[in-house]
């Protein structure tokens, strides 16, 4: 069960509440009651088309009026009014609709409290959702929400987005709107527990419920800074990549702080209202993610957003992040702040194969990062942190194999590339002149057997945190 509870304390009068009862197999009617409370106009708004979709992703359960207003205006195109449905899995009261009905452009707001999985097939519930232009999932327990996967409710919510409406949620409602849902169905994960064992019983996920346009391969998290959830989000991302819960081998965690909200427009651009939000990218396999062992995940990319800043989910950026790592379950310090990489000039790594981000210190052959176990073609990334930095990577080459290395060097520095034997002799090199000038080399092993080689990338002039990207192929 999730600790992300949203209090629903306001009382509902008997006159305001209409009770709809269903009795699924094995459940008494008394335990399968749907509460429906409509506020505002009794008649739905009528219009041929709407101008969304639009989304609000809230770090805590309550409505954030700034982003809710933006969503309403985006959906109605500045004219007319919309109907809103609030879906809750527990509690009493109408705190979300009490706020929403006072906003301009709202025709009605209906609170639907569902208490059983079968309520996802309730006809009145689905009529209300399909007639709405915005659906908001209240805070509470996301395990209750993922139980509606495969019911009529799932399709009804998707129909709202398809007609140009919108969807949102806070706390548990924020979780359920990501591509991969941390469902908290066995226990609530903590950062310490998740990093100590990324396969702890508290880390359970639901996939295949909602996948909103431009928001694929995401895992939402809430109450982010207040409850220190960066560590567990890094573990979520590691699990998503390791277990193949996402496509393309990359997962984006989206952590939103309490009181903050991301408004995501129809083009996929998310803009923050409130204190902070974070996008956490795992773009390579975790170094160690095994049941019962602490997590090691190096060079995770983190974007920090503050009030008014944006992140483009349709065209996801390749710079602007800072790097943080977890080693044997121990995260780097200052997880919530860092100096961002601002040089976007380096060539993005190609798709296919596997990737590896350098791990310092790797400044000598004896401290070389082993990349022998990668799937080739592979991509190796790193940077020249100082004017004397040297990055070593070890690999093997068999008889008759040809090694080809192409390194895209960012404009921040000039770096040279060497291929060394196991004893340190230079076999071939690439020393092109000028900052941002790429380097490449090739070598064919003619001797019998398999031998170890070392790639050595050296700073020649200047330095910086911008990543180089070396594509390494064997043929």
PAKOLVEX-5434 format. One line per field, with one value per residue (C-alpha): x, y, z; residue number from 0; residue in three letters; chain. Coordinates in pm, 1 decimal, always signed. Layout:
X <- c(X;...)
Y <- c(Y;...)
Z <- c(Z;...)
resi <- c(NUM;...)
resn <- c(ala;...)
chain <- c(A;...)
END
This chain:
X <- c(+0.0;+127.2;+182.3;+85.6;-251.3;-468.0;-712.6;-1070.9;-1227.9;-1508.8;-1850.8;-2101.4;-2464.3;-2725.1;-2890.7;-2569.8;-2465.5;-2615.5;-2524.7;-2480.7;-2449.9;-2295.4;-2246.3;-1959.7;-1917.8;-1821.0;-1865.7;-2171.2;-2346.2;-2257.8;-1888.0;-1921.2;-2075.6;-1996.4;-2051.2;-2130.4;-2144.1;-2201.8;-2136.7;-2214.1;-2441.3;-2660.6;-2625.4;-2300.6;-2123.2;-2173.8;-1911.7;-1794.9;-1423.4;-1173.5;-818.7;-614.1;-486.3;-343.9;-216.5;-139.3;+110.1;+97.1;+341.7;+69.5;-301.6;-455.8;-542.2;-280.3;-491.2;-216.1;-176.5;-542.1;-639.4;-386.4;-524.3;-883.6;-794.9;-590.0;-870.3;-1149.0;-933.9;-1018.3;-1392.8;-1680.5;-1663.9;-1564.5;-1687.9;-1447.3;-1461.4;-1260.2;-1191.1;-1104.0;-1047.3;-1140.8;-1257.9;-1546.1;-1583.5;-1520.4;-1204.9;-1089.8;-1425.2;-1467.4;-1163.5;-1227.7;-1587.3;-1462.6;-1228.4;-1327.1;-1433.8;-1573.5;-1929.5;-1944.6;-1730.0;-1835.8;-1661.7;-1670.9;-1551.8;-1505.9;-1446.0;-1405.9;-1229.6;-1562.9;-1665.5;-1444.2;-1724.3;-2006.7;-2216.1;-2284.5;-1916.6;-1813.5;-2084.6;-1960.8;-1599.4;-1673.5;-1884.9;-1605.9;-1324.4;-1080.9;-1030.8;-840.4;-720.9;-723.5;-454.5;-487.3;-355.7;-234.6;-274.5;-651.2;-616.7;-412.7;-679.6;-896.5;-655.3;-856.3;-1192.9;-1419.1;-1281.4;-940.2;-1091.1;-1318.6;-1029.0;-836.8;-1138.0;-1123.1;-764.8;-847.2;-1119.7;-883.5;-953.5;-707.4;-599.5;-425.1;-363.4;-188.0;+18.9;-124.7;-309.6;+23.2;+172.1;-104.6;-58.0;+293.4;+380.7;+530.7;+338.9;+504.2;+192.9;+296.6;+74.8;+287.5;+451.7;+574.7;+934.1;+1189.0;+1504.1;+1728.0;+1548.5;+1532.4;+1903.4;+1998.3;+1799.8;+1634.0;+1432.2;+1290.2;+928.2;+813.5;+920.5;+628.5;+516.0;+217.3;+260.0;+18.9;-245.6;-204.8;+50.8;-11.8;+123.2;+483.6;+500.8;+628.0;+886.7;+816.3;+782.5;+620.3;+703.6;+551.3;+622.6;+969.1;+1207.5;+1002.3;+1009.3;+1358.4;+1253.1;+1537.9;+1708.2;+1404.0;+1333.5;+1686.2;+1608.3;+1274.8;+1458.0;+1723.1;+1454.5;+1263.0;+1574.8;+1702.1;+1364.0;+1267.0;+963.4;+1044.5;+1131.6;+1469.0;+1657.4;+1588.5;+1360.3;+1270.7;+1168.7;+950.7;+959.4;+738.3;+765.3;+470.6;+272.6;+428.6;+262.5;+376.4;+144.9;+209.8;+70.8;-40.5;+308.6;+466.2;+623.9;+603.2;+619.8;+651.6;+440.6;+569.7;+893.1;+1067.2;+1047.7;+1312.2;+1354.2;+1583.4;+1717.5;+1870.4;+2002.1;+2214.8;+2195.7;+2266.4;+2610.2;+2465.9;+2092.6;+2042.8;+1798.4;+1941.4;+2236.9;+2278.1;+2232.4;+2520.9;+2407.7;+2660.5;+2616.2;+2241.5;+2132.2;+1915.7;+1737.1;+1614.2;+1319.8;+1225.3;+915.2;+849.4;+1109.1;+1022.3;+1120.3;+1029.0;+904.3;+843.6;+1204.5;+1388.0;+1703.5;+2055.7;+2213.8;+2115.7;+2145.9;+2385.3;+2527.5;+2487.2;+2581.0;+2493.8;+2774.3;+2693.6;+2372.6;+2536.0;+2428.8;+2644.2;+2590.4;+2376.7;+2129.2;+1889.7;+2134.6;+2421.2;+2598.5;+2425.8;+2601.2;+2531.0;+2732.3;+2487.1;+2730.5;+2845.3;+2702.7;+2431.0;+2528.1;+2391.8;+2115.6;+2180.9;+2435.8;+2503.2;+2640.9;+2883.1;+2955.7;+3306.8;+3370.5;+3646.0;+3919.6;+4021.8;+4341.0;+4577.0;+4583.8;+4560.0;+4246.9;+4090.8;+3714.9;+3648.6;+3414.6;+3489.6;+3140.0;+2948.8;+2739.1;+2901.4;+2867.6;+2884.2;+2889.9;+3126.3;+3082.9;+3285.2;+3447.4;+3781.8;+3748.0;+4088.1;+4362.7;+4556.6;+4266.2;+4319.9;+4039.3;+4131.9;+3898.5;+4001.3;+3857.5;+3950.7;+4001.5;+4016.2;+4221.3;+4117.0;+3885.5;+3893.2;+3837.4;+3695.5;+3660.0;+3497.8;+3490.5;+3270.5;+3450.0;+3254.1;+3362.5;+3472.7;+3808.3;+4058.7;+4118.2;+4339.8;+4274.0;+4527.4;+4504.8;+4754.2;+4865.0;+4824.3;+5178.3;+5110.8;+5273.1;+5099.2;+4966.7;+4781.8;+4651.4;+4433.3;+4558.9;+4358.5;+4405.2;+4140.8;+3868.1;+3560.7;+3755.6;+3653.3;+3901.8;+3894.2;+4116.7;+4108.5;+4318.5;+4297.0;+4441.3;+4647.5;+4793.6;+4623.7;+4420.1;+4254.7;+4436.0;+4351.5;+4380.1;+4339.0;+4169.9;+4322.5;+4146.4;+4362.9;+4295.5;+4524.6;+4387.0;+4117.5;+3865.2;+3495.8;+3198.6;+3055.2;+3048.9;+3251.2;+3082.8;+3293.5;+3130.8;+3324.5;+3268.4;+3418.8;+3397.1)
Y <- c(+0.0;+348.4;+602.6;+872.2;+937.3;+1234.6;+1338.2;+1361.5;+1514.3;+1728.9;+1582.7;+1504.9;+1571.5;+1309.0;+1544.8;+1587.9;+1224.6;+971.4;+611.6;+361.7;-0.4;-293.5;-644.5;-828.1;-1200.0;-1287.5;-933.0;-809.7;-495.5;-319.4;-351.9;-248.8;+95.0;+376.7;+730.3;+992.2;+1364.4;+1615.9;+1986.7;+2269.8;+2227.7;+1916.7;+1921.4;+1827.9;+2078.2;+2014.1;+2081.0;+1918.4;+1915.4;+2005.0;+2141.8;+1913.4;+1681.5;+1843.5;+1689.9;+1787.1;+1579.1;+1678.9;+1589.8;+1578.2;+1505.6;+1852.0;+2056.3;+2311.6;+2590.9;+2729.7;+2409.8;+2309.8;+2646.8;+2603.4;+2257.9;+2382.5;+2671.3;+2447.3;+2192.2;+2442.8;+2656.8;+2966.4;+2944.7;+2747.0;+2523.7;+2167.0;+1890.3;+1730.0;+1387.0;+1318.0;+949.5;+834.0;+489.8;+567.2;+832.7;+1072.8;+1434.7;+1636.5;+1844.6;+1839.7;+1940.9;+2207.4;+2379.8;+2294.9;+2423.1;+2771.5;+2791.1;+2972.2;+2748.1;+2464.2;+2352.4;+2071.8;+1851.7;+1501.5;+1308.7;+930.3;+721.5;+356.8;+91.7;-231.7;-348.0;-427.6;-62.8;+5.8;-149.6;+51.0;+203.2;+539.3;+579.7;+522.3;+750.9;+1031.5;+978.3;+959.0;+1274.5;+1462.3;+1655.9;+1613.1;+1320.4;+1375.0;+1082.3;+1181.5;+1096.1;+776.4;+431.8;+362.8;-11.7;+44.8;+236.3;-21.9;-278.4;-100.7;-200.3;-390.5;-262.1;-28.7;+260.8;+230.0;+262.9;+546.2;+754.8;+690.1;+810.6;+1146.8;+1202.1;+1080.2;+1344.2;+1624.8;+1632.3;+1572.9;+1371.1;+1451.2;+1332.9;+1397.7;+1168.8;+821.0;+980.2;+1107.1;+757.1;+594.0;+835.3;+716.5;+448.4;+222.9;+253.4;+199.6;+41.0;-13.4;-320.8;-509.6;-231.7;+124.8;+151.7;+377.6;+507.7;+324.7;-6.7;+22.2;+100.9;-176.9;-425.5;-305.9;-630.6;-574.2;-691.0;-327.0;-259.4;-377.5;-232.5;-232.5;-175.7;-149.6;+67.5;+421.3;+540.6;+905.3;+1068.8;+1191.8;+1037.0;+686.6;+505.6;+718.2;+625.0;+891.0;+954.7;+1200.4;+1387.9;+1382.5;+1597.4;+1604.6;+1223.3;+1186.0;+970.6;+1031.2;+708.2;+492.3;+659.2;+571.0;+213.5;+225.4;+339.2;+68.8;-198.0;-68.8;-86.5;-418.8;-594.0;-461.0;-269.7;+11.1;+21.8;+125.6;+46.6;+385.9;+492.4;+838.8;+888.4;+1195.8;+1307.9;+1599.7;+1771.8;+1837.6;+2143.2;+2135.2;+2040.9;+1979.6;+2105.7;+1900.0;+2047.6;+1867.4;+1902.5;+1719.6;+2021.4;+2008.5;+2334.5;+2340.4;+2537.3;+2515.6;+2436.3;+2160.8;+1856.4;+1615.9;+1402.9;+1105.3;+921.7;+576.2;+530.2;+218.4;-110.4;-81.1;-212.3;-424.1;-484.8;-827.0;-957.7;-940.3;-720.0;-342.0;-137.4;+2.2;+242.1;+489.0;+823.7;+857.3;+1179.7;+1420.0;+1734.3;+1966.9;+2197.0;+2496.9;+2714.8;+2816.2;+2586.7;+2328.7;+1982.5;+1864.7;+1504.8;+1498.2;+1596.7;+1478.1;+1682.5;+1543.0;+1798.5;+2018.6;+1729.2;+1666.2;+1320.7;+1115.9;+756.1;+483.5;+248.7;-64.3;+94.0;+423.9;+727.4;+1029.3;+1331.0;+1624.7;+1415.1;+1707.5;+1965.0;+1967.3;+2164.4;+2085.1;+1986.5;+2271.3;+2165.8;+1998.8;+1977.6;+1618.9;+1362.1;+1147.1;+781.1;+553.4;+307.6;-63.3;-257.9;-169.3;+138.0;+215.1;+537.9;+574.5;+525.6;+731.9;+676.0;+509.4;+707.6;+413.8;+70.1;-97.7;+107.5;+67.6;+22.6;-322.8;-313.4;-667.7;-785.0;-530.5;-620.6;-477.1;-233.1;-53.0;+308.1;+436.8;+784.3;+998.4;+1339.2;+1511.4;+1649.5;+1817.7;+1902.7;+1597.8;+1350.5;+1009.6;+753.8;+386.1;+106.4;-258.9;-506.0;-826.0;-905.6;-1251.6;-1383.3;-1221.7;-968.3;-603.3;-331.6;+3.2;+299.9;+632.9;+902.5;+1211.7;+1485.0;+1785.5;+2140.3;+2202.1;+2027.9;+1850.7;+1482.2;+1217.3;+844.6;+561.5;+181.7;+5.8;-353.9;-531.8;-423.2;-58.1;-28.7;+206.5;+3.1;+282.2;+628.6;+917.7;+1268.3;+1509.0;+1873.1;+2109.4;+2122.4;+1926.9;+1731.7;+1365.4;+1079.0;+729.3;+425.0;+65.3;-246.4;-610.2;-880.6;-1117.2;-1328.5;-1640.2;-1654.4;-1372.5;-1075.1;-777.9;-425.2;-83.1;+222.9;+542.3;+875.3;+1167.5;+1536.8;+1735.2;+2084.7;+2226.9;+2018.5;+2009.9;+1806.6;+1761.1;+1391.7;+1234.9;+929.9;+649.9;+389.3;+62.3;-217.0;-560.5;-744.0)
Z <- c(+0.0;-79.9;+200.1;-49.6;+104.4;+15.0;+283.0;+167.5;+477.5;+342.9;+417.5;+145.1;+225.6;+152.3;-93.0;-291.5;-316.1;-555.0;-465.6;-746.9;-632.8;-818.3;-679.7;-854.2;-809.6;-452.4;-319.4;-135.2;-254.7;+70.0;-13.8;-380.7;-356.0;-600.1;-477.4;-740.6;-660.1;-939.1;-891.9;-1133.7;-1434.1;-1452.0;-1832.0;-2008.5;-2230.2;-2601.5;-2866.0;-3190.1;-3106.2;-2835.7;-2859.1;-2629.6;-2513.9;-2201.3;-1879.8;-1520.9;-1320.4;-952.0;-676.0;-411.0;-421.5;-433.9;-741.3;-847.2;-991.5;-1216.4;-1419.1;-1398.1;-1544.5;-1824.4;-1904.0;-1908.0;-2139.9;-2369.9;-2404.7;-2468.1;-2697.8;-2496.6;-2553.4;-2407.9;-2100.1;-2014.1;-1785.3;-1539.2;-1375.6;-1059.3;-992.4;-640.9;-494.6;-135.7;+107.4;+124.8;+20.9;-293.0;-230.8;-593.9;-741.9;-474.1;-626.8;-992.1;-1005.1;-909.5;-1209.6;-1529.1;-1815.2;-1603.5;-1676.6;-1416.9;-1196.3;-1092.7;-814.5;-860.0;-564.6;-663.0;-399.3;-599.9;-914.1;-1077.7;-1038.3;-1339.2;-1547.3;-1386.5;-1665.1;-1496.2;-1405.6;-1765.6;-1901.0;-1676.4;-1779.5;-2152.5;-2134.5;-1955.3;-2119.2;-1830.9;-1590.8;-1265.3;-1053.1;-686.6;-434.4;-238.5;-331.1;-684.7;-629.6;-633.9;-959.6;-1151.2;-1060.3;-1321.1;-1598.3;-1857.9;-1735.7;-1931.0;-1725.0;-1889.8;-2237.2;-2125.3;-1995.2;-2317.2;-2516.8;-2338.6;-2452.2;-2802.1;-2846.2;-2743.3;-2372.0;-2092.2;-1791.8;-1466.9;-1116.7;-790.9;-568.7;-642.4;-934.9;-1067.8;-1047.8;-1249.7;-1542.6;-1632.2;-1884.6;-1615.8;-1288.6;-953.9;-803.3;-436.2;-421.9;-167.5;+36.7;+2.2;-117.8;+48.3;-117.1;+130.5;+81.3;-298.3;-329.2;-89.0;-300.9;-624.5;-622.5;-275.6;-246.0;-227.5;-586.7;-799.9;-1130.9;-1365.4;-1738.4;-2028.6;-1864.2;-1998.0;-2253.6;-2329.1;-2648.4;-2604.7;-2255.0;-2328.7;-2112.4;-1805.5;-1436.7;-1219.2;-854.6;-607.1;-279.7;-427.2;-223.0;+98.1;+123.5;-28.1;-322.5;-569.3;-462.4;-516.6;-853.2;-967.4;-861.2;-1049.4;-1363.6;-1323.3;-1290.3;-1592.0;-1808.9;-1668.9;-1686.8;-2030.0;-1902.6;-2147.9;-2516.0;-2652.6;-2332.8;-2175.1;-1890.8;-1763.8;-1402.2;-1344.5;-982.5;-876.3;-540.6;-308.4;-416.9;-764.3;-1091.9;-1448.1;-1721.7;-2036.2;-2357.8;-2671.3;-2820.9;-2525.9;-2358.7;-1977.5;-1779.3;-1402.3;-1159.1;-803.1;-621.7;-819.8;-1043.5;-1173.4;-1485.2;-1420.2;-1725.0;-1723.9;-2078.7;-2023.8;-1838.6;-1464.9;-1372.1;-1087.5;-1049.5;-895.9;-639.1;-290.4;-388.5;-356.0;-672.7;-873.2;-1143.9;-1275.8;-1451.4;-1428.5;-1597.4;-1396.6;-1511.7;-1237.5;-1312.5;-1102.9;-1126.5;-1488.7;-1646.3;-1912.9;-2036.5;-2387.2;-2373.5;-2750.0;-2828.3;-2519.8;-2461.0;-2481.0;-2246.5;-1953.5;-1707.9;-1421.5;-1345.6;-1030.1;-951.2;-703.6;-600.3;-400.3;-275.5;-173.9;-378.4;-452.5;-231.7;-347.3;-544.3;-582.2;-721.2;-967.8;-1238.0;-1567.1;-1887.7;-2128.5;-2435.9;-2673.8;-2963.8;-2919.6;-3157.0;-2993.5;-2953.4;-3225.9;-3149.8;-3116.2;-2916.0;-2554.9;-2384.2;-2104.8;-1918.2;-1780.3;-1410.0;-1253.5;-1157.0;-1484.3;-1548.8;-1602.0;-1761.9;-1422.1;-1341.3;-1686.3;-1713.6;-1860.4;-2159.6;-2270.1;-2177.9;-2386.0;-2688.2;-3002.6;-3166.8;-2833.4;-2723.1;-2455.9;-2310.4;-2073.9;-2048.5;-2004.5;-1651.4;-1655.4;-1901.4;-1777.8;-1778.5;-1938.6;-1973.6;-2020.6;-2136.0;-2174.2;-2426.0;-2603.0;-2969.7;-3126.6;-3416.4;-3743.3;-3578.0;-3682.2;-3424.6;-3537.5;-3302.7;-3389.5;-3119.0;-3141.6;-2944.9;-2811.9;-2890.1;-2529.4;-2571.4;-2796.0;-2717.5;-2877.6;-2912.0;-2869.8;-2892.5;-2665.8;-2625.6;-2293.1;-2204.5;-2289.3;-2632.1;-2875.7;-3170.6;-3351.6;-3272.1;-3389.1;-3300.3;-3513.8;-3420.9;-3286.5;-3023.5;-3130.5;-3393.4;-3401.7;-3372.2;-3524.3;-3559.9;-3677.4;-3620.7;-3732.1;-3506.3;-3719.4;-3438.2;-3309.8;-2991.3;-2800.0;-2647.5;-2428.0;-2564.9;-2407.8;-2553.4;-2415.1;-2465.1;-2353.8;-2306.1;-2539.3;-2489.7;-2261.1;-2064.9;-1972.8;-1859.0;-2209.8;-2304.9;-2581.5;-2742.1;-2890.7;-3113.1;-3092.9;-3344.3;-3400.3;-3730.9)
resi <- c(0;1;2;3;4;5;6;7;8;9;10;11;12;13;14;15;16;17;18;19;20;21;22;23;24;25;26;27;28;29;30;31;32;33;34;35;36;37;38;39;40;41;42;43;44;45;46;47;48;49;50;51;52;53;54;55;56;57;58;59;60;61;62;63;64;65;66;67;68;69;70;71;72;73;74;75;76;77;78;79;80;81;82;83;84;85;86;87;88;89;90;91;92;93;94;95;96;97;98;99;100;101;102;103;104;105;106;107;108;109;110;111;112;113;114;115;116;117;118;119;120;121;122;123;124;125;126;127;128;129;130;131;132;133;134;135;136;137;138;139;140;141;142;143;144;145;146;147;148;149;150;151;152;153;154;155;156;157;158;159;160;161;162;163;164;165;166;167;168;169;170;171;172;173;174;175;176;177;178;179;180;181;182;183;184;185;186;187;188;189;190;191;192;193;194;195;196;197;198;199;200;201;202;203;204;205;206;207;208;209;210;211;212;213;214;215;216;217;218;219;220;221;222;223;224;225;226;227;228;229;230;231;232;233;234;235;236;237;238;239;240;241;242;243;244;245;246;247;248;249;250;251;252;253;254;255;256;257;258;259;260;261;262;263;264;265;266;267;268;269;270;271;272;273;274;275;276;277;278;279;280;281;282;283;284;285;286;287;288;289;290;291;292;293;294;295;296;297;298;299;300;301;302;303;304;305;306;307;308;309;310;311;312;313;314;315;316;317;318;319;320;321;322;323;324;325;326;327;328;329;330;331;332;333;334;335;336;337;338;339;340;341;342;343;344;345;346;347;348;349;350;351;352;353;354;355;356;357;358;359;360;361;362;363;364;365;366;367;368;369;370;371;372;373;374;375;376;377;378;379;380;381;382;383;384;385;386;387;388;389;390;391;392;393;394;395;396;397;398;399;400;401;402;403;404;405;406;407;408;409;410;411;412;413;414;415;416;417;418;419;420;421;422;423;424;425;426;427;428;429;430;431;432;433;434;435;436;437;438;439;440;441;442;443;444;445;446;447;448;449;450;451;452;453;454;455;456;457;458;459;460;461;462;463;464;465;466;467;468;469;470;471;472;473;474)
resn <- c(unk;unk;unk;unk;unk;unk;unk;unk;unk;unk;unk;unk;unk;unk;unk;unk;unk;unk;unk;unk;unk;unk;unk;unk;unk;unk;unk;unk;unk;unk;unk;unk;unk;unk;unk;unk;unk;unk;unk;unk;unk;unk;unk;unk;unk;unk;unk;unk;unk;unk;unk;unk;unk;unk;unk;unk;unk;unk;unk;unk;unk;unk;unk;unk;unk;unk;unk;unk;unk;unk;unk;unk;unk;unk;unk;unk;unk;unk;unk;unk;unk;unk;unk;unk;unk;unk;unk;unk;unk;unk;unk;unk;unk;unk;unk;unk;unk;unk;unk;unk;unk;unk;unk;unk;unk;unk;unk;unk;unk;unk;unk;unk;unk;unk;unk;unk;unk;unk;unk;unk;unk;unk;unk;unk;unk;unk;unk;unk;unk;unk;unk;unk;unk;unk;unk;unk;unk;unk;unk;unk;unk;unk;unk;unk;unk;unk;unk;unk;unk;unk;unk;unk;unk;unk;unk;unk;unk;unk;unk;unk;unk;unk;unk;unk;unk;unk;unk;unk;unk;unk;unk;unk;unk;unk;unk;unk;unk;unk;unk;unk;unk;unk;unk;unk;unk;unk;unk;unk;unk;unk;unk;unk;unk;unk;unk;unk;unk;unk;unk;unk;unk;unk;unk;unk;unk;unk;unk;unk;unk;unk;unk;unk;unk;unk;unk;unk;unk;unk;unk;unk;unk;unk;unk;unk;unk;unk;unk;unk;unk;unk;unk;unk;unk;unk;unk;unk;unk;unk;unk;unk;unk;unk;unk;unk;unk;unk;unk;unk;unk;unk;unk;unk;unk;unk;unk;unk;unk;unk;unk;unk;unk;unk;unk;unk;unk;unk;unk;unk;unk;unk;unk;unk;unk;unk;unk;unk;unk;unk;unk;unk;unk;unk;unk;unk;unk;unk;unk;unk;unk;unk;unk;unk;unk;unk;unk;unk;unk;unk;unk;unk;unk;unk;unk;unk;unk;unk;unk;unk;unk;unk;unk;unk;unk;unk;unk;unk;unk;unk;unk;unk;unk;unk;unk;unk;unk;unk;unk;unk;unk;unk;unk;unk;unk;unk;unk;unk;unk;unk;unk;unk;unk;unk;unk;unk;unk;unk;unk;unk;unk;unk;unk;unk;unk;unk;unk;unk;unk;unk;unk;unk;unk;unk;unk;unk;unk;unk;unk;unk;unk;unk;unk;unk;unk;unk;unk;unk;unk;unk;unk;unk;unk;unk;unk;unk;unk;unk;unk;unk;unk;unk;unk;unk;unk;unk;unk;unk;unk;unk;unk;unk;unk;unk;unk;unk;unk;unk;unk;unk;unk;unk;unk;unk;unk;unk;unk;unk;unk;unk;unk;unk;unk;unk;unk;unk;unk;unk;unk;unk;unk;unk;unk;unk;unk;unk;unk;unk;unk;unk;unk;unk;unk;unk;unk;unk;unk;unk;unk;unk;unk;unk;unk;unk;unk;unk;unk;unk;unk;unk;unk;unk;unk;unk;unk;unk;unk;unk;unk;unk;unk;unk;unk;unk;unk;unk;unk)
chain <- c(A;A;A;A;A;A;A;A;A;A;A;A;A;A;A;A;A;A;A;A;A;A;A;A;A;A;A;A;A;A;A;A;A;A;A;A;A;A;A;A;A;A;A;A;A;A;A;A;A;A;A;A;A;A;A;A;A;A;A;A;A;A;A;A;A;A;A;A;A;A;A;A;A;A;A;A;A;A;A;A;A;A;A;A;A;A;A;A;A;A;A;A;A;A;A;A;A;A;A;A;A;A;A;A;A;A;A;A;A;A;A;A;A;A;A;A;A;A;A;A;A;A;A;A;A;A;A;A;A;A;A;A;A;A;A;A;A;A;A;A;A;A;A;A;A;A;A;A;A;A;A;A;A;A;A;A;A;A;A;A;A;A;A;A;A;A;A;A;A;A;A;A;A;A;A;A;A;A;A;A;A;A;A;A;A;A;A;A;A;A;A;A;A;A;A;A;A;A;A;A;A;A;A;A;A;A;A;A;A;A;A;A;A;A;A;A;A;A;A;A;A;A;A;A;A;A;A;A;A;A;A;A;A;A;A;A;A;A;A;A;A;A;A;A;A;A;A;A;A;A;A;A;A;A;A;A;A;A;A;A;A;A;A;A;A;A;A;A;A;A;A;A;A;A;A;A;A;A;A;A;A;A;A;A;A;A;A;A;A;A;A;A;A;A;A;A;A;A;A;A;A;A;A;A;A;A;A;A;A;A;A;A;A;A;A;A;A;A;A;A;A;A;A;A;A;A;A;A;A;A;A;A;A;A;A;A;A;A;A;A;A;A;A;A;A;A;A;A;A;A;A;A;A;A;A;A;A;A;A;A;A;A;A;A;A;A;A;A;A;A;A;A;A;A;A;A;A;A;A;A;A;A;A;A;A;A;A;A;A;A;A;A;A;A;A;A;A;A;A;A;A;A;A;A;A;A;A;A;A;A;A;A;A;A;A;A;A;A;A;A;A;A;A;A;A;A;A;A;A;A;A;A;A;A;A;A;A;A;A;A;A;A;A;A;A;A;A;A;A;A;A;A;A;A;A;A;A;A;A;A;A;A;A;A;A;A;A;A;A;A;A;A;A;A;A)
END
